Amino acid sequence: MIMELTRARVYFAGICSVIVTVGVARFAYSLLLPIMQEHAGLTESGGGWLATTNFMGYMFGVFLAASIHNLNYKYNFHRAYLILSIVTSIAMVMTTDMFAWAILRFLAGVCASGGFIIASGLILKWLVRNNYRAELGIHFAGAGLSIVITSLLVEVMLIMSADWQQQWLALAVMAVIFAIPAWLWMPHPSRNGQVSITAKDNPPSKAFTLLMMLAYFCSGYGYVVSSTFIVDIVEGVESLQGQGGFAFLLIGLAATPAPLIWDLIARRIGYVKALIAAYILMAIGIILPALNNSLPAVILSVLLFGGTFIACVSLVLTMAGKFYPSNPAKFMGTMTLAYGAAQIIGPVPTGYLAEAYGNYDIGLYVSAAMVMVGVLFLFALLSLERKVLKTNAVKNKRSLIL
């Protein structure tokens, strides 16, 4: 019973960490993008550039996390990111200078790596060390929950006629509240920065890693376009004006249980097959607003997108724990670099295309196409898996004969 309570605290700390470092430091920007465009002079292309600097910061954070091997240092960096997430949110209200905003979004991106990479690594190691199933579904449910909470807060503040500066301050206050359990209950590593792991590493082949990186890059491109611009896309449809926050809220509601559901699916059909199904559904969700901008189509779009994007992240990073139980951050870092590269590339051309054509349709077509290319890489991965299993079966048969 005591151990179950400890596990509950660890998971809760992880969820709170994601809410602070990802929900406030990353997702809140998508909610406030239309408001800042209307009242702070931010353009579509400027919004894309700020999103890109945010993802550049995330990439830097991933590089930093991968270069640090002492878990005590990672634990301390995670705490620093909790504080920095709050500080950068407050600082957003102090200027309207694009360069200053870009620096702040970069730093906020670094913070996001704390919740997604460092916290998930610490939690995954703790789970393995304590003989629990090495799955991150509950932890990544925090991403969907962070969208729900930030969406509700922004909607309440809009009802109170709060401006964009007051919105950022309210988000900072919320971050302070959730940072407390994340600070107190994140599992602390052993003093020498190592943990006792009995499971042996089972690293994938180079071909598997390369195909997975390419597929994950495609997923990252699909994710970044919709997650960054979905609120602005909805607000840009005359019949849907005022529904952007509602659409983002639905994404969060769909994303909250999604990692847990996809964990169950992966147990039944395997991780690669689960990823193929999630990619296809995500592509449909991405392209729907370009095909039909009615409210029912948009609702279906955001539910499909919300129900798949964070599940893809959870499934891939959970695979890290299965390949490298002694050091899951190794595979996490490799995959996240591919995912993050797509996030840097995606927003800027999408913003320029929106300015040139007056809508995001072309950007959505490109984004959905990229995800479907990822499906092709996953099918190649599935074929590779089958060949490996067949080869191993033949080897085992030969060894029995000999």
N, C-alpha and C positions, 0 to 999 in steps of 0.2 A: 504493500500500500504506500509506504514511504517512497519507494522507487518510482511508482506511478506518479506520485505528486511531483517528484523531482523532474520526471520526464515532461509532465504538463508544464512546469515552470520553464523548462528549457525551450519547449515549443512556443510558449507564449512570449518568451524573450525574443525568439527569432521572428515571430509575427510582428511584434512591436518594432523591432529593428528595421524590418522591411517597410513598415508604415512610415517611419521617420526618414530613412535614407533613400527609399525609392518612392514612396507615396508623396511625401512633401518635396523632397529634393529633385524628383524627376516628374512624376505624373501630374502634379499640381500645375505645372507649366502648361500642359495641354488644355486644362480647364480655363486657365486665365488668359490664354492666347487671344481669343476673340475680344475680351475685355481690354487687354493691353493694346490691341490693334485699333480699337475704337477710341480709347481715351489717352493712350500714352504714345501715339504716333508710330507704333510698330507696324511694319509692312509684312506682306506674305513672305517675301524673300528674306526679310530680316528675321521673321519668325523661324524660317528654315535654318538660317545661319546660327541662331541661338540654340536650336535643337542640335545642330551638328557639334557646336562647341561643348554642349552637355555630354554628348556621346564620346567626344574626344577625351573629355575628363574621365569618363567611365573607362575608356580604354587605358588611359594612363594609370587609373586605379588598379586595373587588372594586371598590368605590367608590374606595378609596385607590389601587389599581393603575391604574384608569382615569383618575384625576386627575393621575397622574405621567407626564409625557411624556419625561423624560430617562431613557434606558435605564441609565445608570450608577447612578442612584438606585434603579431597580427591581432591579438586580443586588445592590445593598447591602441593600435590603429583604429580598430572598430569603435572604441570609445571616443576617439578623437573625431571620427566621422559623424557620430551622433551629435556632437557639439557643433561641428562645422555645418551640418545640415540646417540647424537652427539659425546660426549666424548668417549664412548666405541668404536665407529666406528673409530675414530682417533687413539685410543690406540691399535687397532688390528695390525697396521703397525709397531709398536714399538718392536715387539718380534716375535719369532717363537716357543716359549716355549709352549707346550701343556697345562701345568697347568695354565699359565697366560691366554692363550686363553680361557680355560674353565671358568675361573673367569669372563672374559669379556663377554662371551656368556651367562653366568648366569645373569649378570647384565642387559644385553640387553633383556633377557627374562622377567625380572622384568618390564622393560620399556614397553614391549608389552602389559602387563595388563593395562597400562594406556590408550592405545587407544581402546582396546577391552572392558574392563570392566568399568573403571572409566569414560572415556569420554562418552561411550554409556549410562551409568547410568545418568550422568548429563544431557545429551541431552534428554533422555527419560522422565526424570522428567520435564524438561522444556516444552516438547511437551504436556504432560498431564496437566501441570499447565496452559498452554495457550490454552487448548481445541483443540489441534490438534490430528490427528489420531496417536496412539501410535505405530508407526512402525519405524524400524531402517534400512530399505532397502537402503535409500540414504546414511546413515552413513557407512554401510558396503560395499557399492559400492567403498568406498575408498580403501578397501583391494585389489580389482581387479585393480583399477587405480594405486595403489602403485607398483604392479607387472609390469604393463605396463611401468611406468616411470623408475623404476630401471632397467628393461630389456633394454630399449632404451639407458639409460645412459651407462650401461655396454657394449653394442654393439658399441656405439660410441667410448668409451675408448679403446676397442679392436682394432677398426679400426686405432686408433691413436697409437697402439702398447704399450698401458699402461700396466704396470705389476700389480700384485695383490695388492700391497701396494698403488699404485696410484688410483686403483679402489676404495679401501676403503676410501681414502681421498676425491675423487670426490663424493662419496655417502654422506659423512659427510657434504660437502658443500651444497649439495642438501637438506639435512635434515635441515640445518640452514634456508634456504629460506622458506621451508614449515612450519617450527616451528613458524614463525612470526605470520601468521593469526591464527594458532592454539592457540598461547599464548594470542592474543588480543581478539578473538571472542568466545572462549569457554564460555558458559553461567555461570556466577558466581551465586552460591546459595545465599539464604538470609543470613543475618548476624548470625542468631542463628543456621544456618546449617539445617534449615527445610524449606519446601515449603508448600504452601497451596494446598492440594489435596482434591477434593470433592468426587472423586470416591472411592468406598469401595473395600477393598481387597477381592479376591475370591480365596483363596488358594486351590490347588488341593489336592486330597487324598494322603496318604502315599504310597499306591500302585502305583498310577499314577507317583509320584515323583521317586520311585525306578525304575520302568520300563523305565521312561524317562532317568534316569541317566545311566542305562545299555545300552540303545540304543545310547545315546550320547557318551558313552565310545567307542563303536564300530565305530562310525563315526570319533572320534578323532584318532583312530588307522589307519583307512583308509586314513585320511587326511595326517597324519604326514609322512607316508612312501613315498607317491607320492610327496608331497610338498618338502620334504628334498632331495630326490634322483632323481627326474625326469630329471634334467639337466644332471646328471652323467649317468643316464640310457640311455638317447638319445645319449650322446657323446660316450658311450661304444659300440654302434652299428657302425660297420665300414662304412656302407653306409650312416650313418646319422651324421658323425663327423662334427662338426662345426654348427650343427642345434640345440644344446641345448638351447642357448639363444632365438632362434626363438620359440621353444616349450614353454618356460617359458613365453614369450611375449603373445602367444596365450592363455595361461591359464589366464593371466591378462585381455585380451580382452574379454574372455568369462565370467570372474568373475565380471567385472565391472557392466554390466546391470543385472546380475543374481539375486541379492537380490530384486531388484524392480520387476522383472518378477515373482519371486516366491512369493512375497507379494500378487500380483494379483491372482495367482493360489490359494494361501491359503485362500483368501477371498471367492473364489468360492467353493472350495471343503473341506476346513478345514485344520488346521495346521498339524494334524497327517497324513492325506492322502497325503498332499503335501510332508511331510517328507519321507513317504514311496516311492513315485515316485522319489524324489531326491536321496535317498539312492541307489535304484536299478540302476539308471543311473550312479551314482558315482562308484559303483562296476564294472560296465561294462567298464567305463573309466580307472579304475585302472588296470584291468586284460588284457586289449587289447595289451599292449606292450609285454607281456609274450606270447601271442598267435600269434602275427604277428608284426614283427618289421619293416614293410615297412613304408615309409613316410606317405601315406594316413591313415594307421591304427594309427600311432602316432598322427597325426593331430586330428583325431576323438577322440582319447583317451584324449588328453589334453583339447579339447573343452568340452567334457563331464565332465571331472574332474573340470575344471575351472568354468563350469556353474552350479555346484552343491555344492562344498565343502563350500564355504563361504555362500551360501544360507541356508545350514543346520544350520550354526551358527546364521545367522540373524533370521531365523524362531524361533529357540529355545529361543534366548534372547528376541525376541519380545513377546513371550509367557509370559516372566517374567513380562512385563509391564501390561499384561492383568490379570495375577494372583495377582500381588502385585503392583498396581499403586502408593501406598504410599511409597514403598521401593522395587523397582525392583531388586536392587543389591542382595537381599536375595535369590531369585530363580536363578539369574545369577551366583552367587558364587557357589551354590550347583551344578548346571549343569557344570560349567566350571571346577570344581575340577575333575569331572568324565572325561571330555574331556581332561584335562591336564594330568591326570594320564596315559591315553593311549599314549599321546605324549611323555611321559618320557619312557614308556616301549618300544615303537615301533622302534626307530632308531637303538639301539645297536644290537639286534639280526638280524635285516635286514642287517646291515653293516657286521656282521660276516658271515652271509649266503652268501653275495655277494663275500666276500673274499674266502670262502670255495668252492663255485661252479663256480666262475668266472663271474657271472651275478646276476641280481636282480630278476630273474623269481620266485624263491621260495618265496621270500619276498613279491612279488606282489600277488601271489596266496593266501598267508596267509592274506594279507591285505584285498583283495577282499572278502575272506571268512568271515572275521570279520565284514565287512559292511553288508553282507547278514544275519549274525546272528542278527545284529541290526535291520534288517527288521522284523525278527520274533518278537523281543521285541515290535516293533511299531505296528504290527498286534495285539499283546496281549493288547497293549495300546488302540487301536481302539475298541477292544471288550469290554474293561473296560469302555470306554466312552459310548458305546451303552447301557451297563447295567445300568450305572448311570442315563442316560437320561430316560430309561424305568422305573427305580425305582422312579425317580422324577415325571414322568407322572402319575404313579399309586398313589403316595402320593397326588398329586394335585387333582386327581379325587376323592380320599377319602375325602379330605377336603371339596370339593364342596358338596359331598353327606351329610357329617355331618353338 
